Structure formats: C-alpha cells, structure tokens
Amino acid sequence: MRRHDNDAWTALSTHSFSLSSGPDPAMQLIDQLASSPRRWVWQARRVSLNPRSQYETESNLRARQRFWESQRPRFDFFGWALGLADLRDSQDGLVLDVGCGNGAYLTELTSLGHRAAGIDLSFGMLSAARSAGQPLVNADVARLPFSNESFATVLAPHMLYHVEDRPTAARELRRVLRPGGTCVVVTNGREHMGALRKLIEEAVRTETPDWEMRNPSTHVFSLENGAEVLRQAFADVSLVVPEDPPTVVLTDGQIAADYVASIADHYQHQTDLPWADVVEHVRRRVEETIGEEGEFRVSGVSGAFVCR
Ligand SMILES: C[S@@+](CC[C@H](N)C(=O)[O-])C[C@H]1O[C@@H](n2cnc3c(N)ncnc32)[C@H](O)[C@@H]1O
C-alpha cells in the first residue's frame, strides 16, 4: 500500500454509511459513493497483495493487456464474459466487479449503461480504474463491505487465483449476490499460452533443470480445478469457454518480452537465472520465429464459471 495513495482515501468503516438499513442498501451505498468526490477504503484487517509487488500499479497488467491487444481476429473477451451474466435481465443493472484492476470491465459496463462498483485490494489499480467513472472501494474479496444479497451480478475476473482463502472468497461472492443473480468467475486453462510458456521454460531450464512454469491461473485456480471450490458456495456452477479461443499473432518480439518481464515476481525466486535473461531469451526466440515464419502465434485458453 503506497502512503500517498492511501492519504487520498476515506475509511468506509468509520463513515456514517449504513450498509444494512433501507430497502436496497447496495443501491444506497453506490449512490452515496458515486455522488462523492472521495474514494473509499475498507480494510478491517490488513491483507497483502499476492505476490506483493505485482499489482502495486497497473504497469504489469497493462503489459499483459497490450499482449492480448495483438489478437487476430480481435476477440472482445470482456464483452463475452459480461454476456454470460444476463445483464439485460437484471432489474437495475447493479454490478459488483471484484478485483476490478485498472477498470477494463468497469469501462465496458459504463459504455453499456450499467451501474457498477469496483473493488480491488490495490490502491494503484483503483487509481487507474477511475477513468471508468464508477464508484471504487479498496477492499478484500474475502471480506466484502456490502450486505447480503446486494448485487444482481457479481464478477470476479482473473483474480481468484491470487487469493489464499478461496473458500471464504467464494462464500463472500455468493453472500452479496441476490437470489436469481449471476456470478461470473473468469480464469485460464492448463494449456493457456503454451507457446510462450515453452520458451520461458526453455530459458529457465538452462539454469534450473526440470523447472515447470506453474502459473497461478493455470494451476492454482484454473478451468480444470476451479469448479470444486466454487461448488462449496454456489448450488449451480457451469464452465463456459469461447467457441473461438483468442490467438495472439505477434510481429514484434518486444511485446512478448514485456509480457514475460511483467510476471517476474511470480517466478524469480524459483531460479538463480536473472529474470532479465529469461526475458531476453524469449524476445530473441520470438524474433527468430518472426524472421522465419513472419509471425509468432500464442493461443489463449480462458473461460468462465457461471455460478448461481
Ligand atoms: C490479473 S488482475 C485482473 C484485473 C481485472 N479483473 C481484469 O480482468 O482485467 C487481478 C486483480 O485482482 C486484485 N486482487 C488480488 N487479490 C485481491 C483480493 N484479495 N481482493 C481484491 N482484489 C484482489 C489485484 O490487485 C488485481 O487488480
């Protein structure tokens, strides 16, 4: 938590909002949050980002977003995931975006005319999400500052794999969801970005034989194993994957290098090879393929659990 950011936030827990009174506490809260120029912090207990430095600012996430912007053909994954939430059927369109990051989903929700709130553990991310124009709260998914059954739709996109106590987080997502509402939880599959992972492993294994890249989104909470924890909280959990999975087509090795640099703090402690060497190896190998074949292709395997 960066002090200069923290100073700009007001403690939700000490403010006079009542989160549990009135006919629609969530709507009241959103109204109050939205009409105030202040931003809100709800930290009943201190929780650290995991890994600590990964999301202090949006820069690592932006490097990965830039990578996905090289998809051919372009696939609107955010729109696809929102489409799973039956937003048109929700009475008031009130959506909670949990782990909202720099606001990609909030921006899409704003453009679709929905009212939403974003929560994230990182002040840096929330600062970047301000341009989406929706109210923001600094909070932990494992302790959401909203009363029961507050939201018609709850999103948890690409974030549960960073959370240590996932059963508690899943129960919190369920608790704040209205009866009949939909929670959409996005993550990746085991084969996600196999072509890039192969090059990273090739580099690290020059120093650390047999090293395997165990990405949190492909191993800790993935399309293959994520349903188990969600079923502890939700009666109905179904997995949906896009018909045409997105493929990134690179003609610039630096975009792959920037992606690999952005994940250093996940892996550097697992090898003595400086991560900068891994980055350089990947950049060189991607450029070689581009030189020989005109492009370097990476397939994404992402999907969503639709939970009710
Ligand atoms: C991979 S980013 C995804 C951001 C956004 N959902 C998206 O898909 O573009 C993961 C986000 O989850 C946030 N996060 C991690 N642990 C969290 C927690 N315990 N509670 C709330 N947010 C958390 C991080 O700060 C980061 O912004």
The ligand as a Tripos MOL2 file, in Angstrom:
@<TRIPOS>MOLECULE
LIG
   27    29     1     0     0
SMALL
NO_CHARGES

@<TRIPOS>ATOM
      1 C1         -4.9960  -10.2260  -13.0750 C.3       1 LIG1
      2 S1         -5.6500   -8.7800  -12.3040 S.3       1 LIG1
      3 C2         -7.2700   -8.7860  -13.0560 C.3       1 LIG1
      4 C3         -7.8910   -7.4240  -13.1270 C.3       1 LIG1
      5 C4         -9.2780   -7.3810  -13.8100 C.3       1 LIG1
      6 N1        -10.2310   -8.2080  -13.1180 N.3       1 LIG1
      7 C5         -9.1840   -7.8080  -15.2530 C.2       1 LIG1
      8 O1         -9.5670   -8.9420  -15.5650 O.co2     1 LIG1
      9 O2         -8.7090   -7.0060  -16.0710 O.co2     1 LIG1
     10 C6         -6.0150   -9.2790  -10.6300 C.3       1 LIG1
     11 C7         -6.5790   -8.1820   -9.7520 C.3       1 LIG1
     12 O3         -7.0440   -8.7360   -8.5210 O.3       1 LIG1
     13 C8         -6.6840   -7.8730   -7.4630 C.3       1 LIG1
     14 N2         -6.6570   -8.6400   -6.2210 N.ar      1 LIG1
     15 C9         -5.7580   -9.5770   -5.8530 C.ar      1 LIG1
     16 N3         -6.0730  -10.0930   -4.6570 N.ar      1 LIG1
     17 C10        -7.2280   -9.4820   -4.2630 C.ar      1 LIG1
     18 C11        -8.0640   -9.5940   -3.1180 C.ar      1 LIG1
     19 N4         -7.7680  -10.4310   -2.1250 N.pl3     1 LIG1
     20 N5         -9.1770   -8.8220   -3.0500 N.ar      1 LIG1
     21 C12        -9.4710   -7.9370   -4.0460 C.ar      1 LIG1
     22 N6         -8.7090   -7.7870   -5.1570 N.ar      1 LIG1
     23 C13        -7.5980   -8.5500   -5.2610 C.ar      1 LIG1
     24 C14        -5.3330   -7.3310   -7.8890 C.3       1 LIG1
     25 O4         -4.9980   -6.1250   -7.2110 O.3       1 LIG1
     26 C15        -5.5460   -7.1250   -9.3800 C.3       1 LIG1
     27 O5         -6.0420   -5.8450   -9.6650 O.3       1 LIG1
@<TRIPOS>BOND
     1     1     2 1
     2     2     3 1
     3     2    10 1
     4     3     4 1
     5     4     5 1
     6     5     6 1
     7     5     7 1
     8     7     8 2
     9     7     9 1
    10    10    11 1
    11    11    12 1
    12    11    26 1
    13    12    13 1
    14    13    14 1
    15    13    24 1
    16    14    15 ar
    17    14    23 ar
    18    15    16 ar
    19    16    17 ar
    20    17    18 ar
    21    17    23 ar
    22    18    19 1
    23    18    20 ar
    24    20    21 ar
    25    21    22 ar
    26    22    23 ar
    27    24    25 1
    28    24    26 1
    29    26    27 1
@<TRIPOS>SUBSTRUCTURE
     1 LIG1         1 GROUP 0 **** ****
